[in-house]
Amino acid sequence: MPPTVPDGHAIVIHLDELLAERDMTLTELSERVGVSVVNLSILKNGHARAIRFSTLTRLCEALGCQPGDLLSHDGMGVEAGRAG
């Protein structure tokens, strides 16, 4: 049975919500943080395998948020993914 969590992790990215709350587009965020739209899209869709602290710092500065606002841990997803 395939895992229910992509790449076996349980980190959830809240980039969509933060962008919507700030009425900001992914393109605008890309310009502000110096990260390509493609890479931000990969992050937004939960397919990123890693994020540099420098990138996380720039994202938080541009969005006016804390890392915990951008990322959360869904422990139930990991357990469900391991159950196979």
Secondary structure as UniProt FT lines:
FT   HELIX           6..8
FT   STRAND          11..13
FT   HELIX           15..21
FT   TURN            22..23
FT   HELIX           26..33
FT   HELIX           37..44
FT   TURN            45..46
FT   HELIX           53..63
FT   HELIX           67..70
FT   STRAND          71..73
FT   HELIX           75..82
//
